[in-house]
Amino acid sequence: MLRTVSLFLVLMAVWLLLSGHYTPLITGFGIASCLLSALIAYRMDVIDHESHPLQLGPRIFLYWGWLFIEIFKANLDVAKCILFPSKNLRPSMFMVTASQKSDLGKVIYANSITLTPGTVTVDLDGDQVMVHALTEISAQGVMSGDMDRRVTKVMEATS
């Protein structure tokens, strides 16, 4: 039931952030729709530890802050590729090994690579992650293992 309440609160927060309308009628409809969605998810038994990972705890917010900064830096790198393609564009495909033990950790790692502009996770097979990178800088960023270590640290806090 804790996950259902948490899901309702997350849905409500997202709804409030995105709606922009705070009249009593509209807010009431928002509360009702979030509550109905959470109850339907509860009745369907689809709220589990992977679909709504409460166990990640506060460390995930620190990771998201770091990831946001990396996304910003990668956006600048991609902008350089757009402005000066012959100088900066060096596409490559390579494999890296994910050190996470759980499937959730591997998915967080693979999605983090894809969220960072200039890199895309092409395949995740066991511990092997195939990545496509637009530039040498973005490839080195993934191959350095910093993101892998940070995701592993977040996941270790949950076990």
C-alpha angles and dihedrals in degrees: 000000000000090000091051092052090046091050090051091051093048092047090048093049092050091046092051092048094049104035102063090196118106105170114132094249096049093042089050090052089049092052091046094049093047091047092048091049092050092048092049090050089049093049091048089051093229097130105097137143092280101043092049107019105196089160092074089080128184095324090075089066091056089049091049090052091052091045091051090056091048090050090052092050091047090051089058090050092051091047088056088052090053094047097040108020098163092054102041110022110100108149118198142169120215143156127243129182119239113220095198117115100204128065089235091057092049091049092049089051094047092046091048090056090050093046090057107086114243095032131078130184104231100179139003113198115168105306095340119098120191111208133189115207129187097207140027090244093056091045091051089048091059095039092051088074096223093124091046091052093048093050090047090051091052091049094047089057088061098053 
